[in-house]
Amino acid sequence: MQPESTIPSDPAQRFREIHNALDQDRSWFQGATSLRFAAVAAITCPGSATDLAASIRRAAEEFVEASSWTDSYKSEIRFILSACLVRSGDRTRAFIDEVRRVREMFRDHKLRRGGMYEVMAILVMRQARELSPIRAQDIHRFMSIYEEMKKHHWWLTGPDDFPACAIFVSQSGSPSEVAARAKAHYDSLREGGASRGNPLQTAANLLVLSSDQPAEAAHRFHELEQRFKDAGLWMHAGDYDELAILTFLRHAPERIVERLLAHRKTIEELRPKPGKELSFDLAASLAFLELVSHDQDMNQITDAKALLDMQAIIAAQQAAAVAAATSAAVAASAATS
């Protein structure tokens, strides 16, 4: 049974406590970004910040011990993965074994290799099944959804869509219906002025999980975007996934912007100081966690757990993108040295 996730009364304070506990043991050559994403992923975990940090670091060490030198688990991504495993009550070695098993199933189905996006997809499906083995029918549905999505956007659909396909495995609707909903959200966002490309497709994929019609979701998305611009923020395609998740909140756009900006000030006090894009990402997560459990009239939201799960997946996917970019940079450096 997975541990019960709870939303703390002060997500920002909880983040600081977990982050500080993780950061105490950070070596001088270790990056701070992965620990910050890990702290966000662990906010809803029960237990003291000190115990959580110890569990995350222990799991991260187990990733290193159980991996070969070629495995990407040895990169900074292992801390975010470890936080996700601690959050779900999973065991590192059991997860690695499942990744190896499911990767063979992917190869049998001729799915292209997806690096950390592939790992994140397996993480999503494994947690959706409450850590039970991923089944052949899950892989078949995953592949069918992926192929249907490619029919709409063959030039965009790739490994970075694997986590979304994994989310859709446990959703209702046929693969063609799911892909059609994603396309409808993409088109609605595009009609509102969003830029074409992978970030827009990621946002559209997230909005498939919304109960709103595409036009309604797009209206809230663009209203939020404009409110942030009015507040002096420079918004770009890299912010689309955060805007999508904030669109789920049943609060006035002004309230969402106000809380995100307040949390951003807190994030900017961290040392080393995060860049503007990272501070926006982290602040969006904190604002989401603060506001998700209640609507604007402070009524309890019944599907808060599902939204929390989705938010954790988004944070993990962002981390996968960071890991992919880092790996590419390292490879390029090695090629020119």
Sequence and secondary structure as in RCSB ss.txt:
>XXXX:A:sequence
MQPESTIPSDPAQRFREIHNALDQDRSWFQGATSLRFAAVAAITCPGSATDLAASIRRAAEEFVEASSWTDSYKS
EIRFILSACLVRSGDRTRAFIDEVRRVREMFRDHKLRRGGMYEVMAILVMRQARELSPIRAQDIHRFMSIYEEMK
KHHWWLTGPDDFPACAIFVSQSGSPSEVAARAKAHYDSLREGGASRGNPLQTAANLLVLSSDQPAEAAHRFHELE
QRFKDAGLWMHAGDYDELAILTFLRHAPERIVERLLAHRKTIEELRPKPGKELSFDLAASLAFLELVSHDQDMNQ
ITDAKALLDMQAIIAAQQAAAVAAATSAAVAASAATS
>XXXX:A:secstr
        S HHHHHHHHHHHHHTT  TTS SHHHHHHHHHTTT  S HHHHHHHHHHHHHHHHHHS TT GGGS
THHHHHHHHHHHHT  HHHHHHHHHHHHHHHHHTT    HHHHHHHHHHHHHHTTT    HHHHHHHHHHHHHHH
HH TTT SGGGHHHHHHHHTSSS HHHHHHHHHHHHHHHHHTT   SHHHHHHHHHHTTSSS HHHHHHHHHHHH
HHHHHTT    GGGHHHHHHHHTS S HHHHHHHHHHHHHHHTTSSS   HHHHHHHHHHHHHHHHTTB TT  B
 TTHHHHHHHHHHHHHHHHHHHHHHHHHHHHHHHHH 
